[in-house]
Amino acid sequence: MPEIKPSSVEDLIDIIDKHSSDIENGTYDIILDKDLTSQIPSNISLFLIKHSCSSRLCIGRYSNDIDLLSLLAKDSDRLVRKGVAENIHTPPEILTILANDHSSEVSVAVLQNANTPTFVLTSCLTTGNLGSLWSIAGNPSAPPEILTTFAKNEEASLRYLVAKHPNTPTSILAILSKDSDSFVRTGVANNIHTPPEVLTILAKDEDPEVRVPVALNSNTPMSVIAILKNDPAIEVREIAINRNKGCFIATAIYGSHFAPEVIILRYYRDHVMMKNIFGRLCVIIYYFVSPTIARFIRQNGSIKYIIRRLILDPLLCRINKINY
């Protein structure tokens, strides 16, 4: 089936005017862009919901029209209902209904939605399987009382989700910092709300995988960072030494340490690359070679243009798409 991807609302309306019969009989399928979905008039959306499978999936996942979401929450296709359950615009009353969906994919998606009411999350604490509990612990709006309950669970992966959750009380973080599982302690070291005194203790952890996020955490006291600069593990030392350094190559290309592009790349470095071994290795290598490359770039305008257009701009585009 041929697919058509309109570039604007005007383009979409023009396509429907010219090919409405082909869309109605299923000859053409309309592929909507995420950002375009919320701009489409309701009557056009209703037409697409009726005649375009791909459009129905996209509208369910991204539309902010409550009436459309209410309609699609009853769709016969579980993937459409799952999209509604994942939609950040879906209101609590629709999510409450979808929580009882016969498809586990849909009900799990409800548990992960930040708009899901607390009473819906709580109702799954005793009846839900481990996968459901993971979904609740990963919900950005999970309340402190539920996270506190999960902190006592025997499943380490669940305690890890609690350890890194921003809503977890600091008193619970202090308890989890002494957890027997280093994976859980790593979660505490990564948490943006972990207090300095807890990070100071974790800086002495026997596992370097725990000390790495301590070196990166903005709450870690500078006196502790000074100690970590001499850490026996090279990855810990390099992060502690270079944590305040900018992106040399990006700064040379975009012209300022405070350029929006540099800030985004620095955030990506700290919050994505530094969270895994391969990413940390790449950052360490980068700091060894980037000052020399940056000097060369500043002296060569054509190289600057090539690196920006072929490497950094596409990378920034990808980062923006995944919301970093």
VOGU-3710 file (C-alpha; in Angstrom, 3 decimals, decimal comma):
1> mpeikpssve> 0,000/0,000/0,000  1,507/3,386/-1,025  2,175/5,690/1,923  1,889/9,476/1,852  3,528/11,689/4,464  2,161/15,271/4,393  4,543/18,089/5,348  1,903/20,433/6,790  -1,800/20,656/7,605  -2,364/22,480/4,318
11> dlidiidkhs> -0,539/19,710/2,468  -2,646/17,084/4,273  -5,910/18,832/3,350  -4,765/19,104/-0,267  -3,901/15,373/-0,322  -7,325/14,456/1,072  -9,065/16,696/-1,467  -7,223/15,020/-4,342  -7,158/11,417/-3,109  -10,112/11,045/-0,734
21> sdiengtydi> -11,582/8,099/-2,634  -8,205/6,321/-2,726  -7,794/6,864/1,031  -11,330/5,648/1,706  -10,876/2,405/-0,226  -7,455/1,767/1,342  -5,313/2,421/-1,724  -3,305/5,097/0,112  -2,296/5,277/3,762  -1,459/8,581/5,448
31> ildkdltsqi> 1,636/8,714/7,672  1,424/11,617/10,119  4,303/13,424/11,760  4,204/13,585/15,558  4,204/17,403/15,667  1,601/17,660/12,925  -0,921/15,484/14,745  -1,967/18,119/17,310  -2,539/20,736/14,587  -5,063/18,787/12,512
41> psnislflik> -8,703/19,972/12,708  -11,068/17,500/14,381  -13,102/16,798/11,230  -9,929/15,864/9,323  -8,747/13,689/12,220  -12,087/11,873/12,266  -11,790/11,173/8,545  -8,280/9,773/9,014  -9,311/7,680/12,014  -12,001/6,071/9,916
51> hscssrlcig> -9,932/5,403/6,804  -6,197/5,357/7,668  -4,716/2,741/9,986  -1,356/4,506/10,365  -3,041/7,836/11,091  -5,247/6,223/13,724  -2,168/4,879/15,526  -0,419/8,258/15,405  -3,464/10,261/16,524  -3,977/7,915/19,452
61> rysndidlls> -0,371/8,281/20,547  0,115/12,024/20,087  -3,201/13,904/19,812  -4,231/16,343/22,545  -7,915/16,237/21,555  -9,724/14,578/24,475  -12,761/13,640/22,390  -10,584/11,837/19,864  -8,666/10,063/22,619  -11,916/8,970/24,243
71> llakdsdrlv> -13,047/7,531/20,915  -9,752/5,745/20,238  -9,637/4,308/23,762  -12,469/2,023/22,574  -10,764/1,051/19,305  -10,729/-2,634/18,388  -6,979/-2,505/17,685  -4,987/-3,019/20,882  -2,047/-1,037/19,439  -4,285/2,011/19,048
81> rkgvaeniht> -5,504/1,658/22,644  -1,897/1,198/23,767  -1,000/4,447/22,002  -3,761/6,246/23,894  -2,490/4,722/27,143  1,015/6,044/26,382  -0,162/9,503/25,320  1,021/12,249/27,696  -2,218/14,143/27,001  -4,574/11,317/27,955
91> ppeiltilan> -6,571/12,415/31,043  -6,875/10,336/34,232  -10,489/9,287/33,573  -9,605/7,629/30,260  -6,510/5,990/31,759  -8,643/4,616/34,605  -10,847/2,848/32,053  -7,874/1,546/30,056  -6,309/0,158/33,235  -8,860/-2,666/33,013
101> dhssevsvav> -8,162/-3,395/29,340  -8,017/-7,083/28,467  -4,671/-6,507/26,716  -1,708/-6,580/29,096  0,211/-4,263/26,736  -2,437/-1,578/27,248  -2,735/-1,965/31,020  1,055/-1,884/31,454  1,238/1,295/29,364  -1,338/2,852/31,701
111> lqnantptfv> 0,859/2,092/34,706  3,736/3,970/33,054  1,720/7,105/32,247  2,395/10,090/34,516  -1,311/11,040/34,406  -2,504/7,739/35,862  -4,237/8,304/39,236  -2,501/7,027/42,353  -5,444/4,777/43,259  -4,997/2,920/39,949
121> ltsclttgnl> -1,306/2,361/40,689  -2,068/1,283/44,245  -4,678/-1,243/43,098  -1,945/-3,173/41,264  0,438/-3,473/44,202  -0,952/-6,792/45,422  -2,434/-8,146/42,188  0,164/-7,082/39,627  3,062/-9,235/38,428  6,692/-8,101/38,553
131> gslwsiagnp> 6,372/-6,436/35,148  3,497/-4,309/36,444  5,489/-3,347/39,528  8,409/-2,306/37,318  6,043/-0,110/35,324  4,717/1,552/38,461  8,222/2,133/39,854  9,244/3,654/36,523  6,233/5,973/36,392  7,572/9,559/36,727
141> sappeilttf> 4,620/10,422/38,990  4,887/7,395/41,267  4,104/8,675/44,795  6,661/8,435/47,626  4,500/6,044/49,648  4,486/3,433/46,865  8,222/3,851/46,276  8,823/3,403/49,994  6,945/0,103/49,861  8,944/-1,061/46,838
151> akneeaslry> 12,223/-0,226/48,594  11,616/-3,260/50,818  10,955/-5,649/47,930  13,283/-8,645/47,599  13,656/-8,026/43,860  16,852/-5,967/43,350  15,752/-4,590/39,962  12,690/-3,068/41,609  14,773/-1,534/44,391  17,063/-0,091/41,708
161> lvakhpntpt> 14,130/1,711/40,063  13,222/3,147/43,446  16,834/4,153/44,107  16,995/6,316/40,979  13,448/7,697/41,124  13,295/11,480/41,793  10,264/11,072/44,080  11,970/8,663/46,468  12,342/10,226/49,951  15,937/10,977/50,959
171> silailskds> 15,497/8,804/54,049  14,846/5,824/51,761  17,818/6,751/49,573  20,017/6,635/52,671  18,779/3,121/53,415  19,237/1,933/49,825  22,786/3,342/49,741  23,673/0,423/52,046  21,908/-2,175/49,892  23,780/-5,441/49,373
181> dsfvrtgvan> 23,299/-5,145/45,602  25,749/-2,737/43,948  23,232/-2,161/41,152  20,875/-0,584/43,702  23,642/1,543/45,183  24,438/2,766/41,655  20,837/3,948/41,374  21,225/5,985/44,559  24,489/7,490/43,299  22,705/8,548/40,093
191> nihtppevlt> 19,736/10,144/41,856  19,659/13,942/41,517  18,202/14,247/45,018  20,707/12,077/46,867  22,105/14,286/49,667  25,841/15,113/49,883  26,382/13,077/53,029  25,103/9,908/51,341  27,228/10,557/48,245  30,252/11,048/50,478
201> ilakdedpev> 29,742/7,545/51,841  29,141/6,070/48,367  32,396/7,647/47,143  34,142/4,967/49,224  32,104/2,115/47,745  34,149/-0,922/46,740  32,521/-1,049/43,303  33,829/1,532/40,770  30,471/1,330/38,974  29,023/3,038/42,061
211> rvpvalnsnt> 31,798/5,603/42,366  31,430/6,677/38,716  27,977/8,296/39,150  29,142/9,762/42,469  31,883/11,596/40,567  29,251/12,850/38,136  26,502/13,797/40,610  26,176/17,576/41,043  25,412/17,108/44,759  28,776/15,503/45,458
221> pmsviailkn> 30,927/17,869/47,587  34,025/19,249/45,868  36,152/17,873/48,695  34,969/14,398/47,679  35,604/15,121/43,975  39,173/16,068/44,892  39,633/12,632/46,462  38,048/10,858/43,464  40,581/12,524/41,145  43,064/10,041/42,600
231> dpaievreia> 40,702/7,060/42,511  42,322/3,705/41,614  39,806/3,212/38,772  40,737/5,178/35,645  37,118/5,845/34,640  36,392/7,394/38,036  39,535/9,532/37,908  38,842/10,804/34,393  35,256/11,750/35,209  36,253/13,527/38,426
241> inrnkgcfia> 39,022/15,431/36,628  36,989/16,331/33,550  33,452/16,687/34,943  33,442/20,478/34,599  35,130/20,564/31,216  33,173/21,595/28,179  32,805/19,877/24,830  36,006/21,137/23,154  35,134/20,221/19,564  31,503/21,385/19,833
251> taiygshfap> 32,627/24,666/21,404  35,108/25,238/18,583  32,391/24,606/15,995  29,457/26,453/17,573  31,597/29,311/18,899  30,700/29,381/22,598  30,742/27,189/25,683  27,200/28,483/26,301  25,805/27,877/22,795  22,495/25,927/22,959
261> eviilryyrd> 23,987/23,131/20,856  26,934/22,755/23,234  24,643/22,694/26,265  22,543/19,921/24,694  25,622/17,866/23,840  27,018/18,352/27,343  23,721/17,184/28,829  23,749/14,146/26,534  27,289/13,361/27,661  26,438/13,584/31,357
271> hvmmknifgr> 23,019/11,923/31,364  23,293/9,316/28,621  26,875/8,456/27,701  28,148/8,456/31,271  25,510/5,902/32,272  27,200/2,952/30,525  30,726/1,570/30,241  31,053/2,062/26,482  29,847/5,657/26,727  32,293/6,462/29,517
281> lcviiyyfvs> 35,148/4,954/27,492  34,194/7,177/24,543  34,186/10,254/26,796  37,619/9,389/28,222  39,086/8,965/24,720  37,384/12,196/23,651  39,132/14,193/26,380  42,502/12,821/25,330  42,173/13,795/21,654  39,641/16,647/21,473
291> ptiarfirqn> 41,872/19,627/22,493  44,210/18,957/19,535  41,288/18,448/17,137  39,566/21,599/18,425  42,687/23,689/17,717  42,818/22,303/14,179  39,127/23,041/13,613  39,508/26,676/14,674  42,181/27,098/11,991  40,259/25,369/9,201
301> gsikyiirrl> 36,806/26,688/8,270  36,015/23,936/5,735  36,703/21,158/8,261  34,501/22,982/10,781  31,643/23,058/8,265  32,032/19,363/7,357  32,070/18,152/10,984  29,093/20,340/11,864  26,937/19,269/8,915  27,875/15,592/8,762
311> ildpllcrin> 28,360/14,735/12,444  27,182/17,225/15,063  23,984/18,556/13,451  22,635/15,023/12,732  23,580/13,979/16,284  21,724/16,971/17,743  18,711/16,135/15,602  18,706/12,578/16,932  19,108/13,761/20,544  16,186/16,180/20,160
321> kiny> 13,990/13,397/18,787  14,528/11,293/21,893  13,899/14,330/24,111  17,343/14,746/25,682
//
